[in-house]
Amino acid sequence: MTMHASLLVLAFMLQLGRGWSHNKMDYNFTGSSGNTWRRTIQSIPTGEIMVDDFGARGDGSTDDTKAFVAAWNAACASSAPVTMRVPVGKTYLLRPIIFSGPCKSSIYVAIEGTILASARISDWNGTDRRLWMLFDKVAGLSVQGGGTIDGNGQVWWKLSCKVDSNQPCTNAPTALTFRACDRLSVSNLKFRNSQKMQVTFSKCAGVQISGLTISAPDESPNTDGIHISGSTNVKISNCVIRTGDDCISIVSGSRFVTVTNIVCGPGHGISIGSLGVNGAEHTVSDVLVDTARLEGSTNGVRIKTWQGGKGYARNIIFRNIVMDNVKNPIIIDQNYCDSKKPCGEQKSAVAVSGVTYQNIKGTSETPVAMDFDCSSSVPCRGITLQNVNLVTKSGAVAKSFCRNVELTKYGTVVPSTCTS
């Protein structure tokens, strides 16, 4: 660290003893140990770190990566809770960056301005190409502020094999990744034009996600909105997600995930999976999706698994959902195949069971509003339909496709019969 940066850190440490201000937003968190505690998200001292004080310019063209690293190191070293502020009205250009923990105290990252990804793909040389911004092993972290995270994804999309078949299928960065973070809050942020996925939570516990606005063009490849992997006790609420892939994707190792008050579309809907690729054993359980509106998306609520996989997707509830011109409103696909080569039939499969669809209504862009394409060797079991009313865009009666599925129906279910 330079002498100038050291003096700034010292000045910041002295400032921590000054006044405190509180904005009481209390949440209950349950960590990986199973213990539950209550935390006030915005009980933050008025003493704070400004990234500008560490040399950040915020002019949209100067590389501010080193300044952000220095500011983070000072925040992480603080023995008292601290705010790291990214000021409003400025645009900060960043190359790949890691905000490493563990830290000595809780940190509030106030992103009020815009953070912009470098447009030079060569800036990822020698780094993990799957990552742009990574928070790693940080406990008690809040990231909020009303600002914008701009992935500058246009420079990456044109090199995707899904856009140009002559291009190699290589990795592109997720805009923002949280890995092994406990007691985490991410809210009131705007994400746009990520290089690939917008925001990912991997191996995290006790996570609150709310008030995110996520956007990317419908044709942008693999730009999932919120991706949950190997994480537990996750709550997602009050988000508007319009992307080129899944609005929300929940994959292996994830348990106790609650999703409420979501607007999705365009995109590929709200998905469990994919699971079981290349024969892997994957598990997802105890997922609730309650109150969502799907608008013009490729899928509505979907479970997708590859043949040949192992594990399970179980104890899943989709309820209080409105479909507006969705191509596949309800779909379970145990024969998922996102590959240039055909996927041959295999005997093993990820078991799908205990799935409930309740109070779902709206319109399907295609004649088949419900599609249950399950494995002959591992059929879908315990699939419940209750008060479902789906018609085609023209108002005509839609159809259901059912193969190797055990269905139970309650109340009014439209379409009522299955074809195979």
N, C-alpha and C positions, 0 to 999 in steps of 0.2 A: 504494500500500500504506500502511496506517495506521502510526503510530509504534509502536503495540502489536505489530502483526504484524511490523514490521521488527525489533524487539527479539527476538521469538520466533525469527525466521530466524537472527539473529546467534547466539543461544544454541544453536540447533541446529547451526550450523556449528562452533562451538567443541566441541560434544559429539562430533563425528565422530572426533576424535583419540583417543577412549577405546577400550575393549576391543572385540574382535571375537569372534564365535562362528560356527561352521560346522556345517552339516548337509549332508553331501556327497551330492548328487544330480546325477550327471554325465550330460549329454546331448550328442550330436553334432548340430550344426545345419548346414544347408546354405542359404546365402543366395541372393539373386537373382543374384549374380555367379558362382555355382557353387562358391565356396570353402566348405570344410567346416572347422569349428572345434569345440572342446570347451568346454563352459561348465558351471560348477557353479552350479546354479540358486539354492541357498539360502546361498551364501557371503556373508552380509550382516552389516554391522557392528551391534554392540549399540546404538550410537547410532541413534536413530530419530525420526521425526516422528509425533506423535499428532494426529489431526484435532481432538481436543478442545482441544489447546493453541492452536488457531487459532480457537476460538470455537464449534465444533460442540457442540450440546446432546445429540443422540441421544435425544430424548424422543418421537420419532415424529410430532410435530406442528409443531416449529419448523423453518423452512427453513434447512438447513445447507449450501446450495450454495456460498455465498461462502467459508465456512470450508474446504470441500474444495478450492476453487480455490486459496486461499492456501496450504494445505498442499502441494498438488501443485506450485505454483510454487517453493516452497522445496526440495522433493525434486528437481525438474528442474534446479535451479540448482546442486545439490551436485556437487562435483568427485570425490567418492568414492561408492561404492555405498551405497544408503540404503534403509531400510524406511519406508514410509508405512502406518501402522496404523489400522485401523477397529476399535475395541475390541469385544470380545464383550459380550453382554448388553444392547446398546443398539440402537435403531432410528433411522437417520438418513434424514430426508426430503430428497429432492433434486429440483429442477427440472432441465430440460435442462442438460447440463454437458459441456464438452470438456476433456480432459486432453491438452494440446498438447505435442509435441516439435518438433524433436529436443532431447534432454536431454544433460547433460554426462557422466552416468555411468549405470550400470544401476540400475533401481529395482525393489524388491520391494514390491508392494501386498498387504498382509495384511488381507483382508476377513474379520474374525472375527465381527462383529455382522451386523445386517441393514441393507441399503440399500433404501429404499422410494421408489417414484416418487410424485410429486405426483398427487393425484386431480383436480386442476383442469386440464382440457384447455386452458383459456385461457393457462396457463403456457407453452404452446408457440407462442403468437402471436409472430410475428417471428423464429422460429427454423426450422431444418430439421425439419419435422414427422416425418421418418423416423427421427430419432435421439433417444435419451434420454441414455445415457452413451457417450461416444466417446473412445477413445485413438487419437490421430492422430500418425503419424510418430515413434513411440517405439521405439528399438532397445534390446535387452537388458532387456526388461520381463518380470517374473513377477507374475502375479495369482493368489493362492491364499488359503488361510486357513480354509476350512470354514464360512464364513458364507453368508448368503442374499441374493440379489438378487430383489426382489419388484417386478414391473412394474405392480401395481395395474391389471391389464388389464381388469377387469370394466367400468370406466367407458368403455373404448374399444370393447369387443366389441359392446355394444348399439347402437353407432352404425355398425357395419359393414354394407355392402350385402349381405354374405354371410349375415348374421343377419336383417337387416330390408331387404327389397328396396326399401322406400321411401326408404332412406338413400342419399346419394351415395357412390360408390366413391372414397374419399379415403385418403391415407396415414395410417398409425399408426406409432408409434416401434418400432424394435428396442430391446430393453432394453440390450444391451451390444454395442458395435461396436468392432472393432479395424481400423484402416485404415492401410495402408502401414507396418506394424510388422514388423521383422526380429528374429530370435532371441527368440521369444516363447514363454512358457509360461503356460498357463491350466489350473489344476487344483484339485480338492478344493473345489468350490463348489456351491451349490444355487441353481437358478433356478426361479422359479415365477410363473405368471400374467403373462407378458410382454404388453405392449400388442399386439405383433405377433410378429415373430421374437424368439427368446430371445437368441442370441449369434451374431454375424456376423463373419467374417474376410474382409476385402476388400483385395486387393493386398498380402498379407503373404507373408513367406518365412521358412522355418525355424521351423515352429510345432509345439509339443507341447501337446496337449489331452488331459487325462485326469481321471478321477474326478469327472465332473460328474453331478449328479442334476438332471434337468430335468422340470418338470411343469406342465401346464395341462389344463383339461377337454377332453374329446374334441370337444366342440362349439365350442370357441374358434376363431375364424377366423384362418388364416394364422400360427399360432403355431409355426412351424418351430423345431426344437430347436437344431441347429448348422447354419449356412449358410456354405458355402465359395465365395467368388467371386474369380476372378482371382488365386488364391494357389498357391504352389508349395511342395513339400516339407513337407506337412502330415501329422501323425500324430495320430489320434484313438483313444483306447483307454479301456476300462473305464468306460463311461458307461451310465447308465440314463435313458432318454428316453421320456416319456409326454406327448404333446401333441395338439393338434388339427390338425396338418399333418405335413409330412415330419419324421421324427426327425432325419435328416441329409439335407441337399440340397447337391449339388455342381454349380455352374454355370460359365458360360463363363470361359475363361482359366485354369482350374485344372488343374494337372499334378502328378503324383507325390503322390497322396493315399492314405494307408493308414488303414484303419478296422478295428480289432480289438476283440473282446470287448465287444459292444454288446447291450443289451437294449432293445427298441423296442416300444411299443404301450401304449395306443392311439396312433393317428396314421396317417400315410399311407406309412409305410415308409422305406426308404433309397433316395433318388432321385438319379439323374444327370439334371439339368435342372430346369425345362424349358429347352430350347434353341431358338433360331431364331425367336423371336416377332417379328412384324412384318417378316419378311424379313431379320432380322439374321444375320450370320455369327458363329457361336459354336463354340468348341472346348473339349473336355475329353478328357484322355488320361491313361493310366498310373494307373489307380485300382485298388486292391485292397481288397475287403471280405472279411475273414477272421474267422470265428467270431462269429456273431450269433444272437440269438433274437428272432423277431418274434411278438408275442402280440396276437391280435385286431386287427391293423391292417388298414387298407383295402387296402394293397399290401404286398408283401414287398420284393423288390429290383426297382427300376423304372428304365427309361430312357425319358424323354418328350421329344419334339421336336414343334414346330409345322410344319405344311406351309408351304412358301414360304421356309423358312430355308436357310442355307448353313453350311458348316463340317463338323465331325465330332465323334463320340464314339467313341473307339477304345482298344484295349488296356485292357480292363476285365475284372477277375476277381471273381466272387462265389463264395466257397467256405466249406464247413463252417458251414452255416446251417440252423437249425431253424425251421420254420413251425408256429405253433400257431393254427389256426383263422383263417387269413389269407384275405381275399377274393380277392386276385390275387397269389399267391405269386411268380410270375415273369412279368414283363411288359415288353415293348418296345412303345411306342406312338409311332409316327411321325405319327400323326394327332391329336395332343393338341390340345384346344380348350377352354380355360378362359374362355369368353366367352358373354355372353347371346345374341349373334348367331351363327348357324351359320357354321362355317369352310368356305369353299368349297374344292374340290379344286384343288391347284396342282401344277406339275411339279417344282419344286425342293424339296429337303429336306436336312436335316442327315444326313450319311452316318453310319450305325452299323455298325461292323465290329470284328472281333477281340474278341468278348465270350465269356467262358467261365463256365459254371455248373457247379460241381464239389462233390460231396458235400452235396447239398441234400435235406432230407427233412422230412416233417411232413404237416399237414392243411390242406386248402383249405375255406373256408366255402362256396365256389361250385363248380359242376361243372367250370369251366374253371380248371385249376391253372397252365397255361402259356399265355400269350397273346402271340403275335408278330404284331403288326399293323403291317406295314412298307409303305413307299412303293412304288408301282408303277414310278416313274421312278428312284428311288434305293433299291433293295432292301437289306435287312440282309444282310451278308456275313460269313462266318467266325464264325458263332455255334455254339459247342460246348457240348454237354450231356454230362456225365460223372458217372455214379453219382447219379442223381436219382430220388427216390422220393416222390411226392406223391399222396395219396389224399384223398377227400372226408372231411368231418367224421364221416360215418357209417361210414367205412371202405371205401366203394365206390370203384371205379376212377374216377379223374378224367379229364378231357379236355384236349386241347391244341388251340388255335386257331393256325393258321399261314397267313400271307399275305405273299407276296413276301419270303421269308426263306430263306437258305442255311444248312441245319442239318447238323452232324456229331455223331454220337453214339458214346460209348464206355461200356463197362460196362453196368450195368443202368440203363435210363431208363424211368420210369413217371410219367405216361402215355407210351406208346410211339408212338402214332400221332397224326397231325394231322388236324383238320377245317379246312375253309376256307369 
